[in-house]
Amino acid sequence: METKKNPLVDIFRYSTITFQICLIIVMGFTLMAFEWKKSESNNNLIDFSEVNILRNDTELDKIEEIMLKTDLDVE
């Protein structure tokens, strides 16, 4: 007995062209993502060049002295 399938209703009829179109679209999005340029915005909330950093040099000096003493003691 012959199959009674209508060729106009075949769901795989346009599968290759659909795959190719989707592949082109995805490749376009990928190319667009790699070529995307980020512009510098002037509305920064904090300008880090003007921020004063407070350091406590005495604590750093003490830590350095302790490390030097321990290095000398080990040798």
C-alpha positions in Angstrom: 0.0 0.0 0.0 1.3 3.5 -0.9 1.8 6.2 1.7 -0.7 9.0 1.4 1.4 12.0 2.4 0.9 15.4 1.0 4.3 16.9 -0.1 3.0 20.4 0.7 2.5 19.5 4.4 6.0 18.0 4.9 7.6 19.8 7.9 11.1 19.1 6.7 10.6 20.8 3.3 12.2 24.1 4.4 14.5 22.8 7.1 17.8 23.5 5.3 16.9 27.0 4.3 15.6 27.8 7.8 18.8 26.4 9.3 20.9 28.6 6.9 19.0 31.7 7.6 19.2 31.2 11.4 23.0 30.5 11.0 23.5 33.8 9.2 21.5 35.7 11.8 23.5 34.2 14.7 26.8 34.9 12.8 25.7 38.5 12.4 25.0 38.9 16.1 28.3 37.3 16.9 30.2 39.7 14.6 28.2 42.6 16.1 29.2 41.6 19.6 32.9 41.4 18.7 32.9 44.8 16.9 30.9 46.6 19.6 32.7 49.7 20.8 32.1 51.1 24.3 32.2 54.9 24.5 33.5 56.8 27.5 30.8 58.4 29.5 31.4 61.7 31.3 28.8 61.2 34.0 30.9 59.2 36.4 29.8 59.4 40.0 33.3 59.4 41.5 36.4 60.8 39.9 39.1 58.6 41.4 41.9 61.1 40.6 40.5 63.4 43.3 39.9 60.9 46.0 42.4 61.2 48.8 43.7 57.9 50.1 44.6 58.0 53.8 47.5 55.8 54.7 48.8 55.0 58.1 52.6 54.8 57.4 53.5 54.0 60.9 51.6 50.7 60.8 53.3 49.8 57.5 56.7 50.6 58.9 56.1 48.4 61.9 55.0 45.5 59.7 58.1 45.9 57.5 60.4 46.0 60.5 58.8 42.8 61.9 59.2 41.1 58.6 62.8 42.1 58.3 63.6 40.9 61.8 62.0 37.6 61.2 63.9 37.2 57.9 67.2 38.0 59.7 66.3 35.5 62.5 65.7 32.7 60.1 69.0 33.0 58.4 
